[in-house]
Amino acid sequence: MATDRIYGAALFLAAALLFLTTYSAEYQQGGQFGDVSTVFVPRIFLIAWMLFAAIQCIGGFFRDDAEAYPAVQWGKLGAVSAVAILAAFAMLGAGFLIATIPGFFLFTWAFGYRRPVILTVLSFIFPIGIWLLFIHVFKLPLPHSPWFDSF
């Protein structure tokens, strides 16, 4: 079986399970924009994720195994996964912005991007941009810092 069929099916299943959890009673707290709740945007992302995973899986039936993906770099995958997990746990205690700025830097560094000046600038711009988008545009709560009232 082609690798992309396996990856596509696994990614689709993971997204579908996450999508189903958005219908939990825990998230039914009323909408912030009328009838739209805080799981509205995550559902859109999960639907897109399922669509792309299905495309990857179906595309696997039109390619042969000779076109499989290159070998997995387990060290890089482990480092990137560890940084993502640490940033997620740090977010719970330190807040979104304080955790994602160093988390973004370390994630992209572990992934292999080695231009420190550009990476430092982007490590501030992207998390702050995402924070502003979610807090001020979407009006969706993100984990906030216990040390600062503004973020």
C-alpha positions as CSV (number, residue, x, y, z in Angstrom):
1,M,0.0,0.0,0.0
2,A,1.4,3.4,-0.9
3,T,2.6,5.6,1.9
4,D,0.4,8.5,1.0
5,R,-2.7,6.3,1.3
6,I,-1.7,5.4,4.8
7,Y,-0.7,8.9,5.8
8,G,-3.9,10.3,4.3
9,A,-6.1,7.9,6.0
10,A,-4.4,8.3,9.4
11,L,-4.6,12.1,9.1
12,F,-8.2,12.0,8.0
13,L,-9.1,9.7,11.0
14,A,-7.3,12.0,13.5
15,A,-9.1,15.1,12.1
16,A,-12.4,13.3,12.1
17,L,-12.0,12.3,15.8
18,L,-11.0,15.9,16.7
19,F,-14.0,17.2,14.8
20,L,-16.3,14.9,16.6
21,T,-15.0,16.2,20.0
22,T,-16.1,19.7,19.1
23,Y,-19.7,18.6,19.5
24,S,-19.0,17.7,23.2
25,A,-21.3,19.4,25.8
26,E,-18.1,20.9,27.2
27,Y,-17.9,23.3,24.3
28,Q,-21.6,24.2,24.1
29,Q,-21.3,27.4,26.1
30,G,-23.3,29.7,23.8
31,G,-22.1,31.7,20.9
32,Q,-20.0,34.8,20.9
33,F,-21.3,36.0,17.5
34,G,-25.0,35.1,17.9
35,D,-25.2,31.4,17.3
36,V,-21.6,30.9,16.5
37,S,-19.6,29.3,19.4
38,T,-15.9,29.2,20.1
39,V,-15.6,25.9,18.1
40,F,-16.7,27.5,14.8
41,V,-13.2,28.4,13.6
42,P,-11.6,25.1,14.7
43,R,-14.3,23.2,12.9
44,I,-13.5,25.1,9.7
45,F,-9.8,24.2,10.1
46,L,-10.6,20.5,10.8
47,I,-12.9,20.3,7.7
48,A,-10.0,21.7,5.6
49,W,-7.7,19.2,7.2
50,M,-10.0,16.3,6.4
51,L,-10.4,17.5,2.8
52,F,-6.6,17.7,2.2
53,A,-6.1,14.3,3.9
54,A,-8.8,12.7,1.7
55,I,-7.2,14.2,-1.4
56,Q,-3.8,12.8,-0.3
57,C,-5.4,9.4,0.4
58,I,-7.3,9.2,-2.9
59,G,-4.3,10.4,-4.8
60,G,-2.4,7.4,-3.5
61,F,-4.5,5.2,-5.6
62,F,-3.2,6.9,-8.8
63,R,0.5,6.7,-7.9
64,D,2.5,3.6,-7.5
65,D,4.7,2.7,-4.5
66,A,7.8,3.8,-6.3
67,E,6.7,7.4,-5.8
68,A,6.6,6.9,-2.0
69,Y,7.8,9.6,0.4
70,P,11.5,9.8,1.4
71,A,12.6,8.1,4.6
72,V,11.4,9.7,7.8
73,Q,14.1,11.6,9.8
74,W,13.2,10.4,13.2
75,G,15.6,12.7,15.1
76,K,14.1,15.8,13.5
77,L,10.5,14.5,13.9
78,G,11.2,13.8,17.6
79,A,12.7,17.2,18.2
80,V,9.9,19.0,16.5
81,S,7.3,17.0,18.3
82,A,9.0,17.6,21.7
83,V,9.1,21.3,21.1
84,A,5.4,21.4,20.0
85,I,4.4,19.4,23.1
86,L,6.4,21.6,25.5
87,A,5.0,24.8,23.9
88,A,1.5,23.4,24.3
89,F,2.0,22.7,28.0
90,A,3.8,26.0,28.5
91,M,0.8,27.7,27.0
92,L,-1.4,26.4,29.8
93,G,0.8,28.0,32.5
94,A,2.4,31.0,30.8
95,G,-0.3,32.0,28.3
96,F,-0.4,31.9,24.5
97,L,1.9,34.7,23.6
98,I,4.6,34.0,26.1
99,A,4.7,30.3,25.1
100,T,4.4,30.7,21.4
101,I,7.2,33.2,20.8
102,P,10.0,30.9,22.0
103,G,8.0,27.9,20.9
104,F,7.9,29.2,17.3
105,F,11.6,29.9,17.3
106,L,12.6,26.5,18.7
107,F,10.1,24.6,16.4
108,T,11.4,26.2,13.2
109,W,15.0,25.8,14.4
110,A,14.5,22.1,15.1
111,F,12.8,21.8,11.8
112,G,16.0,23.0,10.1
113,Y,15.6,26.7,9.4
114,R,18.9,28.3,10.3
115,R,18.7,32.1,9.7
116,P,18.6,33.4,13.3
117,V,17.9,37.1,12.6
118,I,15.0,36.4,10.3
119,L,13.8,33.7,12.6
120,T,13.9,35.9,15.7
121,V,11.9,38.6,13.9
122,L,9.3,36.1,12.6
123,S,9.1,34.5,16.1
124,F,7.6,37.8,17.3
125,I,5.6,38.8,14.3
126,F,3.7,35.6,13.7
127,P,2.6,34.8,17.3
128,I,1.6,38.4,17.9
129,G,-0.3,38.5,14.6
130,I,-2.2,35.4,15.5
131,W,-2.9,36.6,19.0
132,L,-4.2,39.9,17.6
133,L,-6.3,38.1,15.0
134,F,-7.9,35.8,17.6
135,I,-8.4,38.2,20.4
136,H,-9.4,41.4,18.6
137,V,-10.9,40.2,15.3
138,F,-12.4,36.7,16.0
139,K,-13.0,37.7,19.7
140,L,-12.0,34.2,20.7
141,P,-10.2,33.6,24.0
142,L,-6.7,32.2,24.1
143,P,-4.8,31.1,27.1
144,H,-3.6,34.2,28.9
145,S,-0.6,34.9,31.1
146,P,-1.1,34.8,34.9
147,W,1.5,37.6,35.2
148,F,0.1,40.2,32.8
149,D,-3.5,41.5,32.4
150,S,-3.2,42.5,28.8
151,F,-2.1,39.2,27.4
